[in-house]
Amino acid sequence: MNDTLEQHLTAWEAAGPTGDETHRAKLEALVAALRSERERSGALAVLFVCTHNSRRSHMAQVLGLAAARHAGLTGVTTYSGGTEATAFNPRAVAALLRVGFGIEGVTEGVQNPRYAVRLSPADAPFDAFSKAITDEANPHADFVAVMTCTQADAACPFVAGARKRVSVPYLDPKVADGTESEARTYDERVEQIGRDLTWVFRQVAAR
């Protein structure tokens, strides 16, 4: 990983997970689910879900892969999907760029752009675009589903093919769109999810 991203991951790991006891209990449940699946299969496929696959689920997919790599885990693949497809929001893209991810894509005139995301210049890119849970790019069996918003959590009480389903919701940074606090709010959500997933995957690796 590049130096900027590695520095953020190291700082997030030192800071530890966010939230109150209720939120941390959800993170513990996620650790347990990931450990169980890793012990069963020796690998991990993790699908992060929010309603529009626009902000939080993409943040979690990208940050989760970096956190797993930072923890020294191999065989981890992360995905994202929504109850419907819209577009990977450019504000979320910008916030991930600010912490060191390499993200490239043509967006002008494209309703649902595809981005190439890299953890470092030496890494092969992976595609990031808005898609439904059931899209062919997502796993259809033997994965852990992580619900990153309350709306998707309520709309999808059952995720077909998931061996485990865990709810870890986050406030949508969309609430700050068009305001003076827009960039700060997106940066805060990246840091929150980054801190949580850095801790989660470190716990999985420690088993």
Order of alpha helices (4+ residues) and beta strands (2+ residues): alpha-alpha-beta-alpha-beta-alpha-beta-beta-beta-beta-alpha-beta-alpha
